[in-house]
């Protein structure tokens, strides 16, 4: 119960984080440059910043190997979750991982009527904390944003897996860390 309360508190903070503005309210002439990059979205995903370290979503969107993941994030309408300050650990399946799913699975999940199922799957890839490589120890269970845990295994050769998916690279982001994986993680079915 305590874990659930902590998770909900962290999730609430992530989702309720107001977007930041520059300058004083009512002084639009000082904010012209800051507002020039506003895309019409709300939340942190609407802010354009070419000087700071990129967020998890910006890194994924800037790499064609994650086009399926980014499409899924947009379809699930969770852009701000991966853009907010975090901390977040994302186990990010690359396009090849999505290609391993049965034919038609991705297309079906992207349908509006399957948005909640897609969100559950994507949240199963995100932990509300930062787990760098040194914290991924053999047998460790990591609590994911959908309420389930994933299991970390470390082989004798140092290969790290999460629920059997190989972590093939790690990329730091301004709001956490991305562990690139070679399989899509599917949450356990609820009874």
N, C-alpha and C positions, 0 to 999 in steps of 0.2 A: 504494500500500500504506500509506503514511504517513497519507493522508487517511482510509483505512478504520480504522486504529488509533485515530486521534483521534476519529473519529465514534463508534466502539464505546465508547471511554472516556467520551465525553460522554453517550451514550445510557445506559450503565451507571450513571453518576452520577445521571441524571434518574430512571431506573427504580428505583434502589436507595436513593433519598433517604428516610431514615426520617421518619415523622411526628413532629412536635414535641409535647411536652406541657408544661404549666405546672406549676411547683412541684416539690417533692421527691417522689420515688417513695415510696409508702407513706403519704403524707399526703393521703388522699382528701378530707378536709373542705376543704382549700385548692383542690382541683381540681373541686369540684362544679359551679361555673359553667362551667368550660372543657369539662367532659364533658357538659353538658346539651345541647349542640348536636351531639353525635356521632351520626351517622346509621347506624352499623353497618358502613359501608364501611371499607376500610383505605386508608392513603396520604393524600396532601394533599387529594384531592377530598372527604374526609370532614370536613374542618375548616370550620367556619362562622365567619366573621369579617366583621362589618359595619362595621369601622372602617378597615381597610387598603384600598389600591387593589385592585381586583378582578383575579383571574387571567383568563387567556384563556378558560377554560371557564366561569367565572362570568359574564363579559361575554356570551358566546354564549348561555348558558342564560337570561340575563335579557332577551334580545331575540328576539321572536317571528319575526323575519326569518331566524333561524338554527335554527329548530326541526328541520329535516331534518338539518342538520349535527350537532346535539346528539343526535338519535336515532341517527345513524350512529356517533357517538363511543361512546355507551352500548352499541350492538350489537357494536362491535368491542372493547369492554372496555378502552378506552385513556383513561379519564377522568383518571387520575393523570398521564399524560404531559402533558396540557394544564393541569394544576393545580400540578405541581411547580415549584420555583423557576426553572427555565429556565437559560439564556436560550433563547427560542423565537420564531421568526417563523412565524406561521400565515397562509397564503394561504387565507382562509375563503370558500368559496362560499356565497352567500345562497340562500334557498329558490328564487328565480327561476332561479338557475344550475342547481340540481338538476332543476327543471321542464323544462329544455332537453334533458335526457337522454332517450333513447328510452323510450317508455311501458313500464313494468314493470321498468326497470333498477334503480331504487332499492329497490323491494320485493324483488327478487331478491337484491340485495347484502345486505339486512338479515336474510336467512335465516341461521340458525346455521351451516349447512354452508359458507357463503361468508364466514365471519369473517376468514380470512386474506387473501382477495382484498380485502375491505373495508379491513382494516388497511393493506395495501399502498397502496391509493388514498389513504387519509387521511394516511399517513406521507409520501406524495408532496406533500402540502400543507404540511408542517412542516419548517422548517430549524432545526438545533440551534445557533442564533446569533440575534442581533438585527440585522435589516436595516431600518433606518429609511429613509424616502424618499430622503434624501441619499446613501445607499449603493446605491440601485437605479439603477446607471448602464447606459447602452445597451451591449448585448453581454455583460453580466455573466452568468455562470453561477453558480447557487447550488445547493449540495449539499443534498439533501433527506434526511430521516430514513429513507427506504426505500432509499437508496444511489444514486439517480439524480439528475440535475441538471435544473433548470428554467432557461429563458433569459429574461432581462429585456431588454425593448426600450423605448426612450424616443423618442417621436415629436417632430417639430419643435415641436408645440404643447404639449409637456410631458406628454402622456398617457403613462402607464407601463403596460406589459402584462407579464404573466408567461405564457409559452407561449401568447400570443395572447389571454389573458383580461385584460380591463381591470381595473385596480385603481381602484375607485370611491370608496374611503374608507380611511383609516388610523386605527386606534384603539390608543392605548398601553395596556398591561396591566402588572400588577406583575411578571409573569414573561416579558415580551417585548413583541411588537407584533403586531397583527392587521391584515393588508391584506385588505380585503373585495374579492372578485372576482366577476365576472359569469358565470363558467363553471367547471365542475368540471374539474380537471386530471386527465388519465388518464395513468398512467405508461407509458413505452414498453414494448412487449412484449419479453420475454426470448427470446433465440434458443436 
